[in-house]
């Protein structure tokens, strides 16, 4: 993945420009410019905490003089009434960054909590949980980080770091064989580090990829297959390819998919169905 801190700084700069504009006039009108203060991040819902490290990075990036004290860490179970961290910084900076930090941490904690619920279902199985590209534009960096904190595994970050031949690629290319051959030739000539994944829509597709893809394809996606169909597909695939079950998998069905022995299950809902958790940043008055 591209440099995390560099991407985070770009995200933060854009978010501050959007929110602060030509000035935080609510703060400018009533708080002296040089005043410093303390604040505490209060937890108001149970779940899995995510975004503490990101919050500290943001604060140190924008306020090098910040004093930041962790009370809990990313990935910790959290309960309403606990505190995640305390900080001391110029009050202008605290108030300008408050909503940005809260929005990020609330969203990340919701995703991490849902991801942990899924990964708990996979205990005892070798199958790993993947996220997808079904993310919020310009916020993918932190949504995928939240999945990782919750115990999931990040799939490709974008279109640039893996080749995935999905149904439209295959149809536009003229079929599985043409798509795979062209992809392999492209990788060999231009980007030898890129891995290739191919989506299959039927057992016939699986058999075709197995026949023509050895040495070219890393992973076979089994899209909208039932667990029974995946078991049958795995008898053709053997150990020559990684496998990924995808399409409509949820908390009620994920264990049945894991029981097939498939390498990965991918769940877009980890991100787009997650609900933000309630946190607040409160001034500490001494």
N, C-alpha and C positions, 0 to 999 in steps of 0.2 A: 504494500500500500504506500502511496505517496506520504511524505513526511507529515506526521500527525500535528506537530506543533505549528508548522508553517500553515497547514490548512486551517487549524483552529484560529490562528491570528487573523486570517482573512475573513473567516466567519464572524469573529468578534468585531472586527472593524466595520464590516457591513451592517451588523446588527446594531452597533452603537450609532452609526450614521443614520440608520432608519429611525431609531428611537429618540436620540438626543437632538438631531438636527442642528439648529444654530444655537442650542443651549437648553439646559434643564432649568427652565425659568422658575419652576416651583421651588427648587433648591436655591437658585441664585438670589431669589427675592428675600430669603429669610435666614440663611445660614452663612455666617462669616467664612470668607474664602479659606482661611488657614486652620479652621477648626478640625480637630480629630475626634473620632468617636469609636465606640465598640458596638458590635452587633453579633447576634447568635442565630444560627440556622436551626429552627425548631421543626421537628418532625410531627406531623399531624395525622398520618395514616400508617398502618402497618404495611410492611412489604420488604423489598430488597433495595438497599440504598445504592444509588449510582450517580456519579457526577462530582464526587468530592474532589478527586484529582483534577478534573477539568475546571472546577470552580477555583481551585488554588492557582492553576496555570493562568486563568483569565485575570485573576486579581494581581498576580505577580507581574503579568505582562503589562497591565494598564497602571498598576500602582506598585512600583518596586519597593516602596517603604512599608508595605502591608505586613502586619504581624498575623500569622495564620496558625491556629491551633486546632488540629484534628481531634475530634472526640470519637468518631467512627470512620470506617474505611469503606471504600467501594466493595460491594458484594456482601456486606454485613446485613444480617437481618435487622430490621428497624421496627420500633414500636412507637405509637403515638405518645408524645410527652418527652421523648428523648431529644438530645441535641446532636447535630452532626459535626458542627465546628463553631468556633468563635473567631472573630477577626477584629483587628484594630487598624484603622486607616483614616485618611482624610474623609470627612463626612460627605463632601461633594462626590467623591468617588464611590463611596458606599451607596449613596442614593441613585447615582447614575447607573451603577452596575447591578443593583438589587434585582430588578425584574429580569434582566438577561440571565443572571445566575439561577434565579428561581425557575424560570421557564425551562432552562436546560436541564436542571436537576430533576424537576417534576416529570418531564418527559422521559428522561433516561431511567429514572427509578421505576416508572410504569412499565417500560419495556423490559428492564432487568427482572422485575417481579413476575411478569408473564412468562418470560423465558425460563426462569427458575421453576415455575410451575410445570412447564413442558419437560425440562431436563430431569425433574424429579420422577416423571413417568418413565424415563429411560434407564433408571437405576437397575443394574443387573444385566443390561443388554449392551453389546458392543456398538450399537448404532449411535451415530452422533447427529446432533440437531444443527441444521443450517438455516441461516437467514436468506433473504433474496434481495433483489434490487427494487422491491416494492417499498420505497422509502420516500420521505419528504424531500423535494428538491432543495439542495444546498444545506441539508441537515443530515445527510447520510452518514457523514463522519461520526457523529455522536450517537445516532441511532444504532449503528453497527457496533460501536464501542459498548453501548448498553447491553446489546445481545451477548457480547463477549463476557461482560461482567456478570451477567445472569447465568453463564455456563454454556451458552451456545457457541457455535463455530461460525466465523464469517465466511460466506461464499465469496465469489469474486466481488471486488469493490465496485467495479464499473465495467464498461465495455472494453477497457484497455488491458485488463490483466488476466483474461482467460477467454478462450473461444468457446462459445456455447451455440451449437447449431440447433436452433429451435424449429418449430414447425414451419414458420414463414421462411426462414433461411433455406430449409430443405425444399420447400415447394418452389420458391423462386429459383433455386439452383438447378431444379430438374430432377430431384430425387436424392435419396440417401447416399448412393455411391458417388454421384457427382459432387455433392456437398462435402463429403469426407475427403475425397481425393483432392479437391481444390484447397480445402483447409489445411491438409497435411502439407501440400506443396507450398502454400503460403507461409506456413510456420517454418518449414525447412529453409526457405529462401530468405525470409525476412526477420522472423522472431523465434529463434529456436527454444527460448525459455517458455513460450506460451503452451499451456495444456489445452487439450480439446475435449469437450463434453458434447454428447449427442443426445437429443431428445428422441425417444421412441414412443409411438402411440399404439402399438399392437405387438403381439408376440412375433408376428412376421417381421416387423421392424427390428425387434431384438435379434432374431436369428440372422438377419441381413447384416447388422452392425457387427455381430460376433464373427461373421464370415469374412468381412472386408476390413474391419477396423483394428485388428490386432497389430500392435506396434505403432498405431496412429492415434487411436482414441484412448484417453485416460479413463473416462467415466461415461456410463450409460445412464441417462435419466429415464425413469419409468413413469411416464406422465399419466395421471388419472387411472393407474392400475389398482385393482383391488388387492388386498393382501394375498389372496389365493392366486391371482395372476402373477404377482411378484414372485411367489414361491416357484411357480412354473418357469418364469423367466430366469430365475437364478440357476435352474438346472442347466440351461443353455449357456449362461454366462460363465459359470465356474469362478475361477480366481484370476482370470485374465484382465478384468476390468473392475474399477470401482463402480458402485451402483448408488443411485439416488432415487428415492421415492418422492413424488411431488404431485400436488393437485388436491386441494380440499382436505388435507390432513389436519385434524384438530385434536383437542384434548381427549375426546372420547375415543378416537381411533388410533392415536399415535402408538400405543403399546402394541396393538395388533400388527402394525407395520414393522415395528422394531423386532417383533418375534419372528419375522421372516428371515432375519439375518442380513437385511439390506445395509449397505455401508452408511448411508446418510438418509435422513428425512429432511426435506426443506418445508418451511412453514412461513409464508408471507405474512400471516397474521401476527407473528411475533412483534412486528412493527406497526402495521396499519390497523390492528385491532387493539393495541395496548391503550390503556387509559392512564393519563397522567395522575400522579399521586400528589397529595396536598402537603406542601412545605411552606414555611414562612421565614423571612429574615427580619428579626426584631432588634431595635435599638436597645442597648444595655445602658441604662441611666445610673450613674454612680452618685 
